[in-house]
Structure formats: C-alpha cells, structure tokens
Amino acid sequence: MVCVNRRDLGLLALRVGTGAVLAAHGSQKLAGWFGGGGIQGTTAAMEAMGFHPPKHSAVAAGLGEAGGGVLLALGLATPAAGAAAAGAMAGAVAVHAPAGFFAQGGGYEYPAFLGFTAAAIGLTGPGRYSVDHVTCHLFDRPWMVALA
C-alpha cells in the first residue's frame, strides 16, 4: 500500500500554486506574456517609478519572479528560489506601499502574501514530491540562499 504524506502533498500544492503565479507575473515583465509589457514596458515602468538603472531593475524583478517561481514550483534549489522570489516581492511591496495595504486600492497586500509564502517555502523546504528530494538535495544547500 502506498503511503501518502499529507504534509508533502500540502507543500506540493503550495509550491506549485505560488510558483505558477510568480512565474506568470515574471513572464509578463520579461516576455510580455499574459498581457504584460515585456522587458521594454517593464523598463519604462521602472524608470517612471525612479529605479536606476531601469533595465537592470526590470530584469532583476522579472527573473526573481519568473525564475524563482519556476524553481519553487519544481522544488529545485528551494531555499534560493524562495529567497529570490521573496526579494522580488519585497521590491513590489515597496512600490505598492504608498497605496496602502489592500489590493483593491493598488496596495501591497498581494505581493506581501506572495513574498511571505515564497519565504516560508524556502525556509520549510520543498517536501518529498520535489526535484530537490529526487536529487538528494544537491541544490538545496544553505549557501544557495546567499547566492540568491
């Protein structure tokens, strides 16, 4: 009989859901998918918000979201993926903070939630149903967080 661990299933669901949302948002910034502005539109937005250099900021935000999201969903290099995604979301929180907390008014509620979730997954680990587990946690090392 196969024993299914509910904790690992819960981590899988949380990882895939959070990772997919982050990857979708990052792909808007990098490639213009899902109605996003692509790297040019994101660069223009970063410049309008006062980020310098704007293109580097756009690429960093997009890679943190898309790359961190894909890695979280896979459960690969999970501590680094969580740190990268949480860092990108910290930047989004800073951008949305002047609008207050609630998302309905353009506030930081949603990016804060995604950032805390990504950080929690990075700290907790990916669970058994992950690439990290299959590879004996080869890329799941404490130094990976510092690298991210």
Secondary structure, DSSP 8 states (H G I E B T S, - for coil): -----HHHHHHHHHHHHHHHHHHHHHHHHHH-GGG--HHHHHHHHHHHTT-SSHHHHHHHHHHHHHHHHHHHHHTSSHHHHHHHHHHHHHHHHHHHGGG-S-GGGT-SHHHHHHHHHHHHHHHH---SSSHHHHTTTTT--HHHHHH-
